[in-house]
Amino acid sequence: MSPTVAKFKSVHLMIRTNDHPPPHVHAMKGNCSAVIEILTGRVVRSHGFSRKDVGQIGKAVLSMKSFLLEEWNAIHEEKE
């Protein structure tokens, strides 16, 4: 299960319930996807997004860092 926890433009930022550290989000839009670390905004992998889009998504993740970390912790505490 991957709840959308935030949106940036029309990109859904999701945190998977059965995922692993480090804290990261899955960015999805149509057939495009990316994995971005929450603490650093580093793009771990990307498919289909332009370089410009990936940069903007990384910056958006950093700007929402506190919120996204709270969501990551809440989602992953539930399964413990």
PDB file with SEQRES, HELIX, SHEET and CRYST1 records, atoms N, CA, C and O in Angstrom:
SEQRES   1 A   80  MET SER PRO THR VAL ALA LYS PHE LYS SER VAL HIS LEU          
SEQRES   2 A   80  MET ILE ARG THR ASN ASP HIS PRO PRO PRO HIS VAL HIS          
SEQRES   3 A   80  ALA MET LYS GLY ASN CYS SER ALA VAL ILE GLU ILE LEU          
SEQRES   4 A   80  THR GLY ARG VAL VAL ARG SER HIS GLY PHE SER ARG LYS          
SEQRES   5 A   80  ASP VAL GLY GLN ILE GLY LYS ALA VAL LEU SER MET LYS          
SEQRES   6 A   80  SER PHE LEU LEU GLU GLU TRP ASN ALA ILE HIS GLU GLU          
SEQRES   7 A   80  LYS GLU                                                      
HELIX    1 AA1 ARG A   51  SER A   63  1                                  13    
HELIX    2 AA2 LYS A   65  GLU A   78  1                                  14    
SHEET    1 AA1 5 THR A   4  PHE A   8  0                                        
SHEET    2 AA1 5 VAL A  11  MET A  14 -1                                        
SHEET    3 AA1 5 HIS A  24  LYS A  29 -1                                        
SHEET    4 AA1 5 CYS A  32  GLU A  37 -1                                        
SHEET    5 AA1 5 VAL A  43  HIS A  47 -1                                        
CRYST1    1.000    1.000    1.000  90.00  90.00  90.00 P 1           1          
ATOM      1  N   MET A   1       0.834  -1.184   0.000  1.00  0.00           N  
ATOM      2  CA  MET A   1       0.000   0.000   0.000  1.00  0.00           C  
ATOM      3  C   MET A   1       0.876   1.244   0.000  1.00  0.00           C  
ATOM      4  O   MET A   1       1.867   1.309   0.728  1.00  0.00           O  
ATOM      5  N   SER A   2       0.520   2.222  -0.804  1.00  0.00           N  
ATOM      6  CA  SER A   2       1.304   3.449  -0.921  1.00  0.00           C  
ATOM      7  C   SER A   2       0.399   4.671  -0.843  1.00  0.00           C  
ATOM      8  O   SER A   2      -0.080   5.151  -1.870  1.00  0.00           O  
ATOM      9  N   PRO A   3       0.163   5.172   0.346  1.00  0.00           N  
ATOM     10  CA  PRO A   3      -0.690   6.355   0.432  1.00  0.00           C  
ATOM     11  C   PRO A   3       0.024   7.602  -0.088  1.00  0.00           C  
ATOM     12  O   PRO A   3       1.209   7.809   0.174  1.00  0.00           O  
ATOM     13  N   THR A   4      -0.719   8.430  -0.831  1.00  0.00           N  
ATOM     14  CA  THR A   4      -0.187   9.726  -1.242  1.00  0.00           C  
ATOM     15  C   THR A   4      -0.213  10.624  -0.013  1.00  0.00           C  
ATOM     16  O   THR A   4      -1.273  10.851   0.571  1.00  0.00           O  
ATOM     17  N   VAL A   5       0.936  11.128   0.375  1.00  0.00           N  
ATOM     18  CA  VAL A   5       1.014  11.970   1.559  1.00  0.00           C  
ATOM     19  C   VAL A   5       1.115  13.450   1.195  1.00  0.00           C  
ATOM     20  O   VAL A   5       0.857  14.321   2.026  1.00  0.00           O  
ATOM     21  N   ALA A   6       1.496  13.730  -0.067  1.00  0.00           N  
ATOM     22  CA  ALA A   6       1.611  15.114  -0.513  1.00  0.00           C  
ATOM     23  C   ALA A   6       1.600  15.124  -2.033  1.00  0.00           C  
ATOM     24  O   ALA A   6       1.799  14.099  -2.686  1.00  0.00           O  
ATOM     25  N   LYS A   7       1.359  16.324  -2.583  1.00  0.00           N  
ATOM     26  CA  LYS A   7       1.430  16.507  -4.028  1.00  0.00           C  
ATOM     27  C   LYS A   7       2.271  17.731  -4.320  1.00  0.00           C  
ATOM     28  O   LYS A   7       2.216  18.723  -3.593  1.00  0.00           O  
ATOM     29  N   PHE A   8       3.041  17.658  -5.377  1.00  0.00           N  
ATOM     30  CA  PHE A   8       3.806  18.791  -5.896  1.00  0.00           C  
ATOM     31  C   PHE A   8       3.408  18.923  -7.351  1.00  0.00           C  
ATOM     32  O   PHE A   8       3.704  18.050  -8.167  1.00  0.00           O  
ATOM     33  N   LYS A   9       2.737  20.018  -7.672  1.00  0.00           N  
ATOM     34  CA  LYS A   9       2.131  20.176  -8.993  1.00  0.00           C  
ATOM     35  C   LYS A   9       1.221  18.967  -9.184  1.00  0.00           C  
ATOM     36  O   LYS A   9       0.303  18.784  -8.384  1.00  0.00           O  
ATOM     37  N   SER A  10       1.425  18.144 -10.189  1.00  0.00           N  
ATOM     38  CA  SER A  10       0.574  16.960 -10.365  1.00  0.00           C  
ATOM     39  C   SER A  10       1.336  15.671 -10.046  1.00  0.00           C  
ATOM     40  O   SER A  10       0.937  14.588 -10.472  1.00  0.00           O  
ATOM     41  N   VAL A  11       2.425  15.793  -9.301  1.00  0.00           N  
ATOM     42  CA  VAL A  11       3.237  14.638  -8.904  1.00  0.00           C  
ATOM     43  C   VAL A  11       2.793  14.174  -7.520  1.00  0.00           C  
ATOM     44  O   VAL A  11       2.774  14.954  -6.568  1.00  0.00           O  
ATOM     45  N   HIS A  12       2.440  12.903  -7.423  1.00  0.00           N  
ATOM     46  CA  HIS A  12       2.049  12.323  -6.142  1.00  0.00           C  
ATOM     47  C   HIS A  12       3.301  11.864  -5.403  1.00  0.00           C  
ATOM     48  O   HIS A  12       4.134  11.155  -5.967  1.00  0.00           O  
ATOM     49  N   LEU A  13       3.431  12.270  -4.139  1.00  0.00           N  
ATOM     50  CA  LEU A  13       4.531  11.826  -3.289  1.00  0.00           C  
ATOM     51  C   LEU A  13       3.966  10.786  -2.326  1.00  0.00           C  
ATOM     52  O   LEU A  13       3.082  11.081  -1.522  1.00  0.00           O  
ATOM     53  N   MET A  14       4.486   9.576  -2.420  1.00  0.00           N  
ATOM     54  CA  MET A  14       3.953   8.457  -1.647  1.00  0.00           C  
ATOM     55  C   MET A  14       5.024   7.855  -0.748  1.00  0.00           C  
ATOM     56  O   MET A  14       6.215   7.865  -1.061  1.00  0.00           O  
ATOM     57  N   ILE A  15       4.558   7.334   0.375  1.00  0.00           N  
ATOM     58  CA  ILE A  15       5.422   6.591   1.283  1.00  0.00           C  
ATOM     59  C   ILE A  15       4.824   5.197   1.409  1.00  0.00           C  
ATOM     60  O   ILE A  15       3.683   5.037   1.843  1.00  0.00           O  
ATOM     61  N   ARG A  16       5.589   4.212   1.034  1.00  0.00           N  
ATOM     62  CA  ARG A  16       5.099   2.835   1.085  1.00  0.00           C  
ATOM     63  C   ARG A  16       5.159   2.309   2.507  1.00  0.00           C  
ATOM     64  O   ARG A  16       6.119   2.554   3.237  1.00  0.00           O  
ATOM     65  N   THR A  17       4.122   1.587   2.885  1.00  0.00           N  
ATOM     66  CA  THR A  17       4.037   1.080   4.252  1.00  0.00           C  
ATOM     67  C   THR A  17       5.039  -0.034   4.516  1.00  0.00           C  
ATOM     68  O   THR A  17       5.443  -0.231   5.662  1.00  0.00           O  
ATOM     69  N   ASN A  18       5.442  -0.748   3.511  1.00  0.00           N  
ATOM     70  CA  ASN A  18       6.358  -1.883   3.706  1.00  0.00           C  
ATOM     71  C   ASN A  18       7.758  -1.555   3.200  1.00  0.00           C  
ATOM     72  O   ASN A  18       8.458  -2.436   2.701  1.00  0.00           O  
ATOM     73  N   ASP A  19       8.171  -0.302   3.324  1.00  0.00           N  
ATOM     74  CA  ASP A  19       9.450   0.137   2.783  1.00  0.00           C  
ATOM     75  C   ASP A  19      10.556   0.109   3.830  1.00  0.00           C  
ATOM     76  O   ASP A  19      10.318  -0.243   4.985  1.00  0.00           O  
ATOM     77  N   HIS A  20      11.733   0.472   3.432  1.00  0.00           N  
ATOM     78  CA  HIS A  20      12.948   0.370   4.239  1.00  0.00           C  
ATOM     79  C   HIS A  20      13.604   1.748   4.379  1.00  0.00           C  
ATOM     80  O   HIS A  20      13.362   2.638   3.565  1.00  0.00           O  
ATOM     81  N   PRO A  21      14.436   1.920   5.417  1.00  0.00           N  
ATOM     82  CA  PRO A  21      15.211   3.157   5.538  1.00  0.00           C  
ATOM     83  C   PRO A  21      16.255   3.226   4.410  1.00  0.00           C  
ATOM     84  O   PRO A  21      16.548   2.206   3.787  1.00  0.00           O  
ATOM     85  N   PRO A  22      16.804   4.385   4.147  1.00  0.00           N  
ATOM     86  CA  PRO A  22      16.540   5.668   4.778  1.00  0.00           C  
ATOM     87  C   PRO A  22      15.186   6.219   4.336  1.00  0.00           C  
ATOM     88  O   PRO A  22      14.654   5.807   3.305  1.00  0.00           O  
ATOM     89  N   PRO A  23      14.631   7.145   5.111  1.00  0.00           N  
ATOM     90  CA  PRO A  23      13.333   7.720   4.756  1.00  0.00           C  
ATOM     91  C   PRO A  23      13.354   8.323   3.354  1.00  0.00           C  
ATOM     92  O   PRO A  23      14.231   9.118   3.018  1.00  0.00           O  
ATOM     93  N   HIS A  24      12.379   7.932   2.549  1.00  0.00           N  
ATOM     94  CA  HIS A  24      12.298   8.414   1.174  1.00  0.00           C  
ATOM     95  C   HIS A  24      10.854   8.413   0.699  1.00  0.00           C  
ATOM     96  O   HIS A  24       9.983   7.790   1.306  1.00  0.00           O  
ATOM     97  N   VAL A  25      10.620   9.115  -0.389  1.00  0.00           N  
ATOM     98  CA  VAL A  25       9.297   9.134  -1.008  1.00  0.00           C  
ATOM     99  C   VAL A  25       9.416   8.592  -2.423  1.00  0.00           C  
ATOM    100  O   VAL A  25      10.479   8.624  -3.044  1.00  0.00           O  
ATOM    101  N   HIS A  26       8.297   8.097  -2.902  1.00  0.00           N  
ATOM    102  CA  HIS A  26       8.168   7.659  -4.284  1.00  0.00           C  
ATOM    103  C   HIS A  26       7.333   8.725  -4.991  1.00  0.00           C  
ATOM    104  O   HIS A  26       6.186   8.975  -4.620  1.00  0.00           O  
ATOM    105  N   ALA A  27       7.916   9.344  -6.004  1.00  0.00           N  
ATOM    106  CA  ALA A  27       7.224  10.369  -6.776  1.00  0.00           C  
ATOM    107  C   ALA A  27       6.656   9.709  -8.027  1.00  0.00           C  
ATOM    108  O   ALA A  27       7.372   9.018  -8.751  1.00  0.00           O  
ATOM    109  N   MET A  28       5.365   9.924  -8.276  1.00  0.00           N  
ATOM    110  CA  MET A  28       4.701   9.277  -9.407  1.00  0.00           C  
ATOM    111  C   MET A  28       3.859  10.295 -10.180  1.00  0.00           C  
ATOM    112  O   MET A  28       3.150  11.114  -9.595  1.00  0.00           O  
ATOM    113  N   LYS A  29       3.957  10.220 -11.491  1.00  0.00           N  
ATOM    114  CA  LYS A  29       3.104  11.020 -12.376  1.00  0.00           C  
ATOM    115  C   LYS A  29       3.016  10.252 -13.692  1.00  0.00           C  
ATOM    116  O   LYS A  29       4.007  10.133 -14.412  1.00  0.00           O  
ATOM    117  N   GLY A  30       1.842   9.738 -14.000  1.00  0.00           N  
ATOM    118  CA  GLY A  30       1.693   8.946 -15.216  1.00  0.00           C  
ATOM    119  C   GLY A  30       2.643   7.767 -15.204  1.00  0.00           C  
ATOM    120  O   GLY A  30       2.641   6.974 -14.262  1.00  0.00           O  
ATOM    121  N   ASN A  31       3.463   7.644 -16.253  1.00  0.00           N  
ATOM    122  CA  ASN A  31       4.442   6.559 -16.349  1.00  0.00           C  
ATOM    123  C   ASN A  31       5.802   6.947 -15.783  1.00  0.00           C  
ATOM    124  O   ASN A  31       6.759   6.181 -15.899  1.00  0.00           O  
ATOM    125  N   CYS A  32       5.900   8.110 -15.180  1.00  0.00           N  
ATOM    126  CA  CYS A  32       7.164   8.590 -14.610  1.00  0.00           C  
ATOM    127  C   CYS A  32       7.223   8.248 -13.129  1.00  0.00           C  
ATOM    128  O   CYS A  32       6.214   8.283 -12.426  1.00  0.00           O  
ATOM    129  N   SER A  33       8.426   7.918 -12.669  1.00  0.00           N  
ATOM    130  CA  SER A  33       8.594   7.620 -11.248  1.00  0.00           C  
ATOM    131  C   SER A  33       9.998   8.016 -10.803  1.00  0.00           C  
ATOM    132  O   SER A  33      10.935   8.072 -11.600  1.00  0.00           O  
ATOM    133  N   ALA A  34      10.111   8.286  -9.517  1.00  0.00           N  
ATOM    134  CA  ALA A  34      11.410   8.612  -8.931  1.00  0.00           C  
ATOM    135  C   ALA A  34      11.368   8.271  -7.447  1.00  0.00           C  
ATOM    136  O   ALA A  34      10.303   8.242  -6.829  1.00  0.00           O  
ATOM    137  N   VAL A  35      12.537   8.016  -6.894  1.00  0.00           N  
ATOM    138  CA  VAL A  35      12.690   7.797  -5.460  1.00  0.00           C  
ATOM    139  C   VAL A  35      13.613   8.886  -4.957  1.00  0.00           C  
ATOM    140  O   VAL A  35      14.718   9.064  -5.469  1.00  0.00           O  
ATOM    141  N   ILE A  36      13.150   9.626  -3.936  1.00  0.00           N  
ATOM    142  CA  ILE A  36      13.905  10.767  -3.410  1.00  0.00           C  
ATOM    143  C   ILE A  36      14.053  10.631  -1.907  1.00  0.00           C  
ATOM    144  O   ILE A  36      13.070  10.415  -1.197  1.00  0.00           O  
ATOM    145  N   GLU A  37      15.291  10.757  -1.416  1.00  0.00           N  
ATOM    146  CA  GLU A  37      15.536  10.730   0.023  1.00  0.00           C  
ATOM    147  C   GLU A  37      14.974  11.998   0.650  1.00  0.00           C  
ATOM    148  O   GLU A  37      15.165  13.097   0.130  1.00  0.00           O  
ATOM    149  N   ILE A  38      14.286  11.837   1.763  1.00  0.00           N  
ATOM    150  CA  ILE A  38      13.649  12.975   2.417  1.00  0.00           C  
ATOM    151  C   ILE A  38      14.672  13.905   3.069  1.00  0.00           C  
ATOM    152  O   ILE A  38      14.540  15.125   2.967  1.00  0.00           O  
ATOM    153  N   LEU A  39      15.667  13.367   3.722  1.00  0.00           N  
ATOM    154  CA  LEU A  39      16.620  14.197   4.462  1.00  0.00           C  
ATOM    155  C   LEU A  39      17.508  15.053   3.570  1.00  0.00           C  
ATOM    156  O   LEU A  39      17.883  16.163   3.947  1.00  0.00           O  
ATOM    157  N   THR A  40      17.848  14.542   2.386  1.00  0.00           N  
ATOM    158  CA  THR A  40      18.810  15.234   1.527  1.00  0.00           C  
ATOM    159  C   THR A  40      18.222  15.764   0.226  1.00  0.00           C  
ATOM    160  O   THR A  40      18.823  16.629  -0.413  1.00  0.00           O  
ATOM    161  N   GLY A  41      17.059  15.262  -0.177  1.00  0.00           N  
ATOM    162  CA  GLY A  41      16.495  15.625  -1.468  1.00  0.00           C  
ATOM    163  C   GLY A  41      17.196  14.926  -2.623  1.00  0.00           C  
ATOM    164  O   GLY A  41      16.929  15.218  -3.789  1.00  0.00           O  
ATOM    165  N   ARG A  42      18.101  13.996  -2.291  1.00  0.00           N  
ATOM    166  CA  ARG A  42      18.865  13.262  -3.311  1.00  0.00           C  
ATOM    167  C   ARG A  42      17.951  12.311  -4.068  1.00  0.00           C  
ATOM    168  O   ARG A  42      17.170  11.569  -3.472  1.00  0.00           O  
ATOM    169  N   VAL A  43      18.062  12.346  -5.377  1.00  0.00           N  
ATOM    170  CA  VAL A  43      17.290  11.443  -6.221  1.00  0.00           C  
ATOM    171  C   VAL A  43      18.053  10.122  -6.307  1.00  0.00           C  
ATOM    172  O   VAL A  43      19.155  10.061  -6.852  1.00  0.00           O  
ATOM    173  N   VAL A  44      17.451   9.075  -5.765  1.00  0.00           N  
ATOM    174  CA  VAL A  44      18.081   7.759  -5.768  1.00  0.00           C  
ATOM    175  C   VAL A  44      17.954   7.126  -7.146  1.00  0.00           C  
ATOM    176  O   VAL A  44      18.911   6.547  -7.659  1.00  0.00           O  
ATOM    177  N   ARG A  45      16.775   7.238  -7.742  1.00  0.00           N  
ATOM    178  CA  ARG A  45      16.567   6.763  -9.108  1.00  0.00           C  
ATOM    179  C   ARG A  45      15.371   7.483  -9.707  1.00  0.00           C  
ATOM    180  O   ARG A  45      14.495   7.986  -9.002  1.00  0.00           O  
ATOM    181  N   SER A  46      15.368   7.513 -11.026  1.00  0.00           N  
ATOM    182  CA  SER A  46      14.301   8.214 -11.732  1.00  0.00           C  
ATOM    183  C   SER A  46      14.075   7.539 -13.073  1.00  0.00           C  
ATOM    184  O   SER A  46      15.011   7.064 -13.716  1.00  0.00           O  
ATOM    185  N   HIS A  47      12.815   7.506 -13.480  1.00  0.00           N  
ATOM    186  CA  HIS A  47      12.459   6.956 -14.787  1.00  0.00           C  
ATOM    187  C   HIS A  47      11.384   7.834 -15.405  1.00  0.00           C  
ATOM    188  O   HIS A  47      10.299   7.988 -14.844  1.00  0.00           O  
ATOM    189  N   GLY A  48      11.688   8.409 -16.559  1.00  0.00           N  
ATOM    190  CA  GLY A  48      10.688   9.158 -17.303  1.00  0.00           C  
ATOM    191  C   GLY A  48      10.607  10.648 -17.028  1.00  0.00           C  
ATOM    192  O   GLY A  48      10.163  11.404 -17.892  1.00  0.00           O  
ATOM    193  N   PHE A  49      11.022  11.089 -15.853  1.00  0.00           N  
ATOM    194  CA  PHE A  49      11.010  12.520 -15.549  1.00  0.00           C  
ATOM    195  C   PHE A  49      12.188  13.198 -16.248  1.00  0.00           C  
ATOM    196  O   PHE A  49      13.246  12.593 -16.417  1.00  0.00           O  
ATOM    197  N   SER A  50      12.000  14.456 -16.653  1.00  0.00           N  
ATOM    198  CA  SER A  50      13.117  15.223 -17.201  1.00  0.00           C  
ATOM    199  C   SER A  50      14.063  15.595 -16.062  1.00  0.00           C  
ATOM    200  O   SER A  50      13.697  15.538 -14.888  1.00  0.00           O  
ATOM    201  N   ARG A  51      15.262  15.971 -16.424  1.00  0.00           N  
ATOM    202  CA  ARG A  51      16.249  16.401 -15.417  1.00  0.00           C  
ATOM    203  C   ARG A  51      15.709  17.603 -14.635  1.00  0.00           C  
ATOM    204  O   ARG A  51      15.891  17.696 -13.421  1.00  0.00           O  
ATOM    205  N   LYS A  52      15.045  18.515 -15.342  1.00  0.00           N  
ATOM    206  CA  LYS A  52      14.459  19.701 -14.701  1.00  0.00           C  
ATOM    207  C   LYS A  52      13.383  19.287 -13.707  1.00  0.00           C  
ATOM    208  O   LYS A  52      13.363  19.780 -12.579  1.00  0.00           O  
ATOM    209  N   ASP A  53      12.484  18.385 -14.113  1.00  0.00           N  
ATOM    210  CA  ASP A  53      11.423  17.915 -13.212  1.00  0.00           C  
ATOM    211  C   ASP A  53      12.003  17.265 -11.962  1.00  0.00           C  
ATOM    212  O   ASP A  53      11.544  17.523 -10.850  1.00  0.00           O  
ATOM    213  N   VAL A  54      13.003  16.430 -12.150  1.00  0.00           N  
ATOM    214  CA  VAL A  54      13.622  15.735 -11.013  1.00  0.00           C  
ATOM    215  C   VAL A  54      14.224  16.745 -10.036  1.00  0.00           C  
ATOM    216  O   VAL A  54      14.090  16.592  -8.822  1.00  0.00           O  
ATOM    217  N   GLY A  55      14.883  17.773 -10.562  1.00  0.00           N  
ATOM    218  CA  GLY A  55      15.446  18.812  -9.701  1.00  0.00           C  
ATOM    219  C   GLY A  55      14.373  19.539  -8.911  1.00  0.00           C  
ATOM    220  O   GLY A  55      14.543  19.808  -7.721  1.00  0.00           O  
ATOM    221  N   GLN A  56      13.270  19.858  -9.572  1.00  0.00           N  
ATOM    222  CA  GLN A  56      12.167  20.543  -8.895  1.00  0.00           C  
ATOM    223  C   GLN A  56      11.521  19.654  -7.838  1.00  0.00           C  
ATOM    224  O   GLN A  56      11.176  20.126  -6.755  1.00  0.00           O  
ATOM    225  N   ILE A  57      11.359  18.387  -8.145  1.00  0.00           N  
ATOM    226  CA  ILE A  57      10.764  17.459  -7.173  1.00  0.00           C  
ATOM    227  C   ILE A  57      11.678  17.318  -5.961  1.00  0.00           C  
ATOM    228  O   ILE A  57      11.201  17.317  -4.826  1.00  0.00           O  
ATOM    229  N   GLY A  58      12.978  17.200  -6.186  1.00  0.00           N  
ATOM    230  CA  GLY A  58      13.933  17.112  -5.079  1.00  0.00           C  
ATOM    231  C   GLY A  58      13.865  18.332  -4.175  1.00  0.00           C  
ATOM    232  O   GLY A  58      13.889  18.205  -2.951  1.00  0.00           O  
ATOM    233  N   LYS A  59      13.780  19.516  -4.776  1.00  0.00           N  
ATOM    234  CA  LYS A  59      13.659  20.753  -3.994  1.00  0.00           C  
ATOM    235  C   LYS A  59      12.341  20.792  -3.229  1.00  0.00           C  
ATOM    236  O   LYS A  59      12.297  21.244  -2.085  1.00  0.00           O  
ATOM    237  N   ALA A  60      11.266  20.317  -3.859  1.00  0.00           N  
ATOM    238  CA  ALA A  60       9.962  20.290  -3.186  1.00  0.00           C  
ATOM    239  C   ALA A  60       9.997  19.349  -1.986  1.00  0.00           C  
ATOM    240  O   ALA A  60       9.447  19.664  -0.930  1.00  0.00           O  
ATOM    241  N   VAL A  61      10.641  18.196  -2.146  1.00  0.00           N  
ATOM    242  CA  VAL A  61      10.763  17.245  -1.028  1.00  0.00           C  
ATOM    243  C   VAL A  61      11.516  17.903   0.118  1.00  0.00           C  
ATOM    244  O   VAL A  61      11.099  17.794   1.271  1.00  0.00           O  
ATOM    245  N   LEU A  62      12.613  18.582  -0.178  1.00  0.00           N  
ATOM    246  CA  LEU A  62      13.366  19.272   0.877  1.00  0.00           C  
ATOM    247  C   LEU A  62      12.526  20.339   1.562  1.00  0.00           C  
ATOM    248  O   LEU A  62      12.624  20.519   2.776  1.00  0.00           O  
ATOM    249  N   SER A  63      11.707  21.045   0.803  1.00  0.00           N  
ATOM    250  CA  SER A  63      10.891  22.099   1.406  1.00  0.00           C  
ATOM    251  C   SER A  63       9.803  21.528   2.319  1.00  0.00           C  
ATOM    252  O   SER A  63       9.280  22.232   3.183  1.00  0.00           O  
ATOM    253  N   MET A  64       9.468  20.255   2.123  1.00  0.00           N  
ATOM    254  CA  MET A  64       8.456  19.579   2.945  1.00  0.00           C  
ATOM    255  C   MET A  64       9.089  18.574   3.900  1.00  0.00           C  
ATOM    256  O   MET A  64       8.400  17.711   4.444  1.00  0.00           O  
ATOM    257  N   LYS A  65      10.395  18.684   4.105  1.00  0.00           N  
ATOM    258  CA  LYS A  65      11.152  17.680   4.858  1.00  0.00           C  
ATOM    259  C   LYS A  65      10.533  17.356   6.209  1.00  0.00           C  
ATOM    260  O   LYS A  65      10.334  16.181   6.515  1.00  0.00           O  
ATOM    261  N   SER A  66      10.226  18.340   7.015  1.00  0.00           N  
ATOM    262  CA  SER A  66       9.681  18.087   8.358  1.00  0.00           C  
ATOM    263  C   SER A  66       8.377  17.303   8.279  1.00  0.00           C  
ATOM    264  O   SER A  66       8.198  16.310   8.984  1.00  0.00           O  
ATOM    265  N   PHE A  67       7.475  17.751   7.424  1.00  0.00           N  
ATOM    266  CA  PHE A  67       6.189  17.073   7.260  1.00  0.00           C  
ATOM    267  C   PHE A  67       6.386  15.641   6.767  1.00  0.00           C  
ATOM    268  O   PHE A  67       5.784  14.710   7.302  1.00  0.00           O  
ATOM    269  N   LEU A  68       7.224  15.465   5.754  1.00  0.00           N  
ATOM    270  CA  LEU A  68       7.418  14.129   5.184  1.00  0.00           C  
ATOM    271  C   LEU A  68       8.073  13.175   6.180  1.00  0.00           C  
ATOM    272  O   LEU A  68       7.741  11.990   6.217  1.00  0.00           O  
ATOM    273  N   LEU A  69       9.000  13.687   6.983  1.00  0.00           N  
ATOM    274  CA  LEU A  69       9.608  12.833   8.019  1.00  0.00           C  
ATOM    275  C   LEU A  69       8.580  12.409   9.065  1.00  0.00           C  
ATOM    276  O   LEU A  69       8.582  11.264   9.517  1.00  0.00           O  
ATOM    277  N   GLU A  70       7.707  13.330   9.445  1.00  0.00           N  
ATOM    278  CA  GLU A  70       6.631  12.978  10.382  1.00  0.00           C  
ATOM    279  C   GLU A  70       5.748  11.890   9.789  1.00  0.00           C  
ATOM    280  O   GLU A  70       5.384  10.937  10.479  1.00  0.00           O  
ATOM    281  N   GLU A  71       5.402  12.028   8.512  1.00  0.00           N  
ATOM    282  CA  GLU A  71       4.571  11.026   7.845  1.00  0.00           C  
ATOM    283  C   GLU A  71       5.292   9.685   7.764  1.00  0.00           C  
ATOM    284  O   GLU A  71       4.700   8.641   8.040  1.00  0.00           O  
ATOM    285  N   TRP A  72       6.584   9.714   7.382  1.00  0.00           N  
ATOM    286  CA  TRP A  72       7.384   8.473   7.311  1.00  0.00           C  
ATOM    287  C   TRP A  72       7.364   7.765   8.659  1.00  0.00           C  
ATOM    288  O   TRP A  72       7.101   6.565   8.736  1.00  0.00           O  
ATOM    289  N   ASN A  73       7.646   8.520   9.724  1.00  0.00           N  
ATOM    290  CA  ASN A  73       7.694   7.918  11.060  1.00  0.00           C  
ATOM    291  C   ASN A  73       6.333   7.385  11.486  1.00  0.00           C  
ATOM    292  O   ASN A  73       6.252   6.297  12.055  1.00  0.00           O  
ATOM    293  N   ALA A  74       5.282   8.118  11.227  1.00  0.00           N  
ATOM    294  CA  ALA A  74       3.934   7.671  11.601  1.00  0.00           C  
ATOM    295  C   ALA A  74       3.562   6.397  10.851  1.00  0.00           C  
ATOM    296  O   ALA A  74       3.023   5.463  11.444  1.00  0.00           O  
ATOM    297  N   ILE A  75       3.841   6.355   9.570  1.00  0.00           N  
ATOM    298  CA  ILE A  75       3.495   5.173   8.767  1.00  0.00           C  
ATOM    299  C   ILE A  75       4.298   3.955   9.201  1.00  0.00           C  
ATOM    300  O   ILE A  75       3.755   2.853   9.271  1.00  0.00           O  
ATOM    301  N   HIS A  76       5.564   4.136   9.490  1.00  0.00           N  
ATOM    302  CA  HIS A  76       6.404   2.992   9.825  1.00  0.00           C  
ATOM    303  C   HIS A  76       6.307   2.585  11.299  1.00  0.00           C  
ATOM    304  O   HIS A  76       6.634   1.447  11.637  1.00  0.00           O  
ATOM    305  N   GLU A  77       5.870   3.481  12.177  1.00  0.00           N  
ATOM    306  CA  GLU A  77       5.616   3.097  13.565  1.00  0.00           C  
ATOM    307  C   GLU A  77       4.394   2.205  13.659  1.00  0.00           C  
ATOM    308  O   GLU A  77       4.323   1.339  14.530  1.00  0.00           O  
ATOM    309  N   GLU A  78       3.421   2.408  12.764  1.00  0.00           N  
ATOM    310  CA  GLU A  78       2.180   1.627  12.785  1.00  0.00           C  
ATOM    311  C   GLU A  78       2.437   0.138  12.612  1.00  0.00           C  
ATOM    312  O   GLU A  78       1.713  -0.679  13.180  1.00  0.00           O  
ATOM    313  N   LYS A  79       3.455  -0.230  11.838  1.00  0.00           N  
ATOM    314  CA  LYS A  79       3.678  -1.654  11.572  1.00  0.00           C  
ATOM    315  C   LYS A  79       4.558  -2.330  12.616  1.00  0.00           C  
ATOM    316  O   LYS A  79       4.709  -3.551  12.593  1.00  0.00           O  
ATOM    317  N   GLU A  80       5.140  -1.564  13.526  1.00  0.00           N  
ATOM    318  CA  GLU A  80       5.990  -2.154  14.569  1.00  0.00           C  
ATOM    319  C   GLU A  80       5.167  -2.690  15.705  1.00  0.00           C  
ATOM    320  O   GLU A  80       5.718  -3.221  16.670  1.00  0.00           O  
TER     321      GLU A  80                                                      
END                                                                             
